[in-house]
Amino acid sequence: MRNSLILMFMALAWYAAPAHATPFEPATVPEQVEAVGHLDVDALRKTQVFAVLGGQKAIDQAIENAPADLRSLARSVAGSVRGISFWRDTEHGAIYLETRDARSLGQLLAKTPVKRGNPVDGVATYTGKDGDDHGFLAAVGDTLVLADTAESLESSIRVLGGHGASLAGSNKLPAASRTGVFVFVTVGSNALNAIQKSAHSKVLQLAIKTVVVDIGETAGMVTANARAEMGSADALQKAKSIIEGLRTLASLSGDATASALVDGITISAHGLALEVVAKLPIPELAKAIESKK
């Protein structure tokens, strides 16, 4: 259920009504998390990437692939979505669909064919099912919350209601954001350790403490920034060598799309931090997406 709902929420992002901006609100996320991210839907809608990602056809398909119990809800709130956030601790987490419709969101959820659960702090909760997977839902003010466990839902409700410790002021978040950024993701050490245990990537198997990635668009150029805090100078050097080697292989492949991608990549190191910046003009991004269809 979680994967199909993520697709649904991305569809809602493309479908949302025009607006100004919806920056991430750290006070809405529980303090003890290992990964957190945010998609500023308002900012995304102003970009050329918006059209490149697929437009209305992709929206309709994603909503149709959502769990049947939630399709009507998805269509109802599509016009008011303004931002999507997620958080995850070592094992579980939640997704927030932030809307502009606090008045009717709860009423819409109550009419959805999902099972009523026990209230938390006076907030009604619900359980939905997609095959063998379950999702736990609630409407907190203007925010629709989807969690993968009842505990994650409860934690989200308490923090959104101002009754729990949050990420406000936390050093887990990026200190500053570039102009034009519409999405960022931060992953901490414990979550990275879990990834490293099952990863086949040589880079991920190195000693990485934290990773921050953000993507934005400015003046027709998409820029992705990735910053990894490494556990040692040796790990930093190995990671840098691996990435530079991959870039060289791509440039020698003879693939025009691959060459365009790697030509816009710069790699640098600052202390134990490895920074990779990738820049790509929108037309080249469109070609890359089209070549993968």
C-alpha positions as CSV (number, residue, x, y, z in Angstrom):
1,M,0.0,0.0,0.0
2,R,2.8,2.4,0.9
3,N,4.4,2.4,-2.7
4,S,1.1,2.9,-4.5
5,L,0.1,5.7,-2.1
6,I,3.4,7.5,-2.8
7,L,2.6,7.4,-6.5
8,M,-0.8,8.8,-5.7
9,F,0.6,11.7,-3.7
10,M,3.1,12.5,-6.5
11,A,0.1,12.6,-8.8
12,L,-1.7,15.0,-6.5
13,A,1.4,17.2,-6.5
14,W,1.2,17.6,-10.3
15,Y,-2.6,18.1,-10.1
16,A,-2.6,20.8,-7.5
17,A,-4.0,24.3,-7.9
18,P,-1.5,27.1,-8.6
19,A,-0.1,29.0,-5.5
20,H,3.1,30.6,-4.2
21,A,5.2,28.3,-2.0
22,T,4.9,25.7,0.8
23,P,8.2,25.3,2.5
24,F,8.9,22.4,4.9
25,E,7.7,22.9,8.4
26,P,10.1,21.0,10.9
27,A,7.6,21.4,13.7
28,T,5.3,18.9,12.1
29,V,7.8,16.0,12.2
30,P,8.7,13.9,15.3
31,E,12.1,14.6,16.8
32,Q,13.5,11.0,16.7
33,V,13.6,10.3,12.9
34,E,16.3,8.9,10.6
35,A,15.0,10.2,7.3
36,V,12.9,13.2,6.4
37,G,12.0,14.9,3.1
38,H,9.7,17.4,1.5
39,L,8.2,18.2,-1.9
40,D,7.1,21.8,-2.3
41,V,4.2,21.3,-4.6
42,D,3.7,25.0,-5.1
43,A,7.3,25.5,-6.2
44,L,7.3,22.4,-8.4
45,R,4.3,23.7,-10.4
46,K,6.3,26.8,-11.4
47,T,9.0,24.7,-13.0
48,Q,9.5,23.4,-16.5
49,V,10.2,20.0,-14.9
50,F,6.5,19.9,-14.1
51,A,5.6,19.4,-17.8
52,V,8.6,17.1,-18.5
53,L,7.5,14.7,-15.8
54,G,4.4,13.6,-17.7
55,G,1.5,16.1,-17.3
56,Q,-2.1,15.0,-17.0
57,K,-1.6,11.6,-18.5
58,A,0.9,10.7,-15.7
59,I,-1.5,12.2,-13.1
60,D,-4.4,10.1,-14.2
61,Q,-2.4,6.9,-14.3
62,A,-0.9,7.4,-10.9
63,I,-4.3,8.0,-9.3
64,E,-5.8,5.0,-11.0
65,N,-2.9,2.9,-9.6
66,A,-3.7,4.0,-6.1
67,P,-5.6,1.7,-3.7
68,A,-9.2,1.5,-4.7
69,D,-10.4,2.6,-1.3
70,L,-8.6,5.9,-1.7
71,R,-9.1,6.9,-5.3
72,S,-12.2,9.0,-4.6
73,L,-10.4,10.7,-1.8
74,A,-7.4,11.4,-4.0
75,R,-9.6,13.0,-6.7
76,S,-11.4,15.1,-4.1
77,V,-8.3,16.6,-2.5
78,A,-6.2,16.9,-5.7
79,G,-7.1,20.5,-6.3
80,S,-6.0,21.7,-2.8
81,V,-2.7,19.9,-2.2
82,R,0.2,22.3,-1.5
83,G,3.0,20.2,-0.2
84,I,4.1,16.6,0.6
85,S,6.4,15.7,3.5
86,F,7.6,12.3,4.9
87,W,9.5,11.1,7.9
88,R,10.8,7.7,8.9
89,D,12.5,6.3,12.0
90,T,14.6,3.1,11.9
91,E,11.7,1.0,10.8
92,H,8.4,3.0,10.2
93,G,7.2,6.4,9.2
94,A,4.5,8.5,7.7
95,I,3.6,10.7,4.7
96,Y,1.8,14.1,5.1
97,L,-0.3,15.4,2.3
98,E,-0.7,19.1,3.1
99,T,-3.8,20.7,1.6
100,R,-5.7,24.0,1.7
101,D,-9.0,22.4,2.7
102,A,-9.1,21.9,6.5
103,R,-12.8,22.3,6.6
104,S,-13.8,19.4,4.4
105,L,-10.7,17.1,4.5
106,G,-12.0,15.2,7.6
107,Q,-15.5,14.9,6.1
108,L,-14.0,13.4,2.9
109,L,-12.0,10.9,4.8
110,A,-15.0,9.9,6.9
111,K,-16.9,9.1,3.7
112,T,-14.0,7.0,2.3
113,P,-14.6,3.2,2.5
114,V,-11.9,2.6,5.2
115,K,-12.3,1.1,8.6
116,R,-12.7,3.5,11.6
117,G,-10.0,3.2,14.3
118,N,-9.5,4.5,17.8
119,P,-9.2,8.3,18.1
120,V,-6.0,9.9,19.1
121,D,-6.1,13.2,21.0
122,G,-9.7,13.6,19.7
123,V,-8.6,13.0,16.0
124,A,-10.5,10.3,14.1
125,T,-8.2,7.5,12.7
126,Y,-8.8,5.0,9.9
127,T,-7.3,1.8,8.5
128,G,-7.1,1.1,4.8
129,K,-6.0,-2.1,3.0
130,D,-4.3,-2.8,-0.3
131,G,-3.7,-6.6,-0.7
132,D,-1.8,-7.7,2.3
133,D,-0.6,-4.2,3.2
134,H,-2.3,-1.9,5.6
135,G,-2.2,1.9,5.9
136,F,-3.3,4.1,8.8
137,L,-4.9,7.4,8.0
138,A,-6.1,10.6,9.8
139,A,-7.0,14.2,8.9
140,V,-5.2,16.6,11.2
141,G,-6.4,20.1,10.3
142,D,-5.5,20.6,6.7
143,T,-3.1,17.7,6.6
144,L,-3.9,14.1,5.5
145,V,-1.6,11.7,7.3
146,L,-0.8,8.2,6.0
147,A,1.3,6.0,8.3
148,D,2.5,2.4,8.0
149,T,1.7,1.6,11.6
150,A,-0.8,2.7,14.2
151,E,2.1,3.9,16.3
152,S,3.5,6.1,13.5
153,L,0.1,7.6,12.9
154,E,-0.3,8.4,16.6
155,S,3.1,10.0,16.8
156,S,2.3,12.1,13.7
157,I,-1.0,13.3,15.2
158,R,0.5,14.3,18.5
159,V,3.3,16.3,16.8
160,L,1.0,18.0,14.3
161,G,-1.2,18.9,17.3
162,G,1.7,20.5,19.1
163,H,1.8,17.8,21.8
164,G,5.1,16.1,21.0
165,A,8.8,16.9,20.5
166,S,9.5,17.9,16.9
167,L,12.4,18.6,14.5
168,A,12.2,22.4,15.0
169,G,15.7,23.6,15.4
170,S,17.3,20.2,14.7
171,N,20.7,19.9,13.1
172,K,19.4,17.0,11.1
173,L,18.0,19.4,8.5
174,P,19.9,21.3,5.8
175,A,21.3,24.6,7.2
176,A,20.4,26.5,4.0
177,S,18.5,25.8,0.8
178,R,19.3,26.9,-2.7
179,T,17.0,29.2,-4.7
180,G,14.5,27.2,-6.7
181,V,14.7,24.0,-4.6
182,F,11.4,22.1,-4.7
183,V,12.4,18.8,-3.0
184,F,14.9,17.6,-0.4
185,V,15.7,14.4,1.4
186,T,17.9,13.9,4.5
187,V,19.0,10.5,5.6
188,G,20.8,9.8,9.0
189,S,23.3,7.2,10.1
190,N,21.0,4.5,11.4
191,A,18.9,4.5,8.2
192,L,22.0,4.5,6.1
193,N,23.4,1.5,8.1
194,A,20.2,-0.4,7.3
195,I,20.6,0.4,3.6
196,Q,24.3,-0.5,3.6
197,K,23.6,-4.0,4.9
198,S,21.6,-4.9,1.8
199,A,23.1,-2.5,-0.8
200,H,25.1,-3.7,-3.8
201,S,26.4,-0.2,-4.4
202,K,30.1,0.2,-3.5
203,V,29.5,3.8,-2.5
204,L,26.7,2.9,-0.1
205,Q,28.8,0.2,1.5
206,L,31.3,2.8,2.6
207,A,31.2,4.6,6.1
208,I,28.6,7.3,5.4
209,K,27.2,9.2,8.4
210,T,24.5,11.4,6.7
211,V,23.3,12.2,3.2
212,V,21.4,15.3,2.1
213,V,20.0,15.6,-1.4
214,D,18.1,18.5,-2.9
215,I,16.8,19.2,-6.4
216,G,15.7,22.6,-7.9
217,E,15.3,24.5,-11.1
218,T,16.6,27.9,-12.0
219,A,16.7,29.6,-15.4
220,G,15.8,26.5,-17.3
221,M,18.5,24.4,-15.5
222,V,17.8,21.5,-13.1
223,T,20.4,21.2,-10.3
224,A,20.7,18.3,-8.0
225,N,23.0,18.7,-4.9
226,A,24.1,15.7,-2.9
227,R,26.3,16.1,0.2
228,A,27.5,13.0,2.2
229,E,29.3,13.2,5.5
230,M,31.8,10.4,5.5
231,G,33.1,8.5,8.5
232,S,36.8,8.7,7.7
233,A,39.2,10.3,5.2
234,D,39.7,6.9,3.6
235,A,36.0,6.4,3.0
236,L,35.8,9.9,1.5
237,Q,38.7,9.2,-0.9
238,K,37.2,5.8,-1.9
239,A,33.8,7.3,-2.5
240,K,35.2,10.2,-4.6
241,S,37.3,7.7,-6.7
242,I,34.2,5.5,-7.3
243,I,32.0,8.4,-8.4
244,E,34.8,9.8,-10.7
245,G,35.3,6.4,-12.2
246,L,31.6,6.0,-12.9
247,R,31.6,9.4,-14.5
248,T,34.5,8.5,-16.8
249,L,32.8,5.2,-17.8
250,A,29.6,7.1,-18.7
251,S,31.5,9.7,-20.8
252,L,33.2,6.9,-22.7
253,S,30.0,4.9,-23.4
254,G,29.2,6.7,-26.6
255,D,25.7,7.4,-25.3
256,A,24.8,11.0,-26.0
257,T,22.3,11.2,-23.1
258,A,24.8,9.7,-20.6
259,S,27.5,12.1,-21.8
260,A,25.2,15.1,-21.3
261,L,24.4,13.9,-17.8
262,V,28.0,13.5,-16.7
263,D,29.2,16.7,-18.4
264,G,27.2,18.7,-15.9
265,I,28.6,16.9,-12.8
266,T,31.2,18.3,-10.4
267,I,32.7,16.5,-7.5
268,S,34.4,18.1,-4.5
269,A,35.5,17.4,-0.9
270,H,35.4,19.7,2.1
271,G,36.7,18.1,5.3
272,L,35.0,14.8,5.5
273,A,32.1,15.9,3.3
274,L,31.8,14.7,-0.3
275,E,29.7,17.0,-2.5
276,V,28.3,16.1,-5.9
277,V,26.5,18.7,-8.0
278,A,24.7,17.7,-11.2
279,K,23.3,20.3,-13.6
280,L,21.3,19.6,-16.7
281,P,19.3,21.8,-19.1
282,I,15.6,21.1,-19.2
283,P,15.8,19.9,-22.9
284,E,18.4,17.4,-22.0
285,L,16.4,16.1,-19.1
286,A,13.4,15.7,-21.4
287,K,15.6,13.6,-23.8
288,A,16.8,11.5,-20.9
289,I,13.3,10.8,-19.7
290,E,12.1,10.0,-23.2
291,S,14.9,7.6,-23.8
292,K,13.9,5.5,-20.8
293,K,10.3,5.1,-21.9
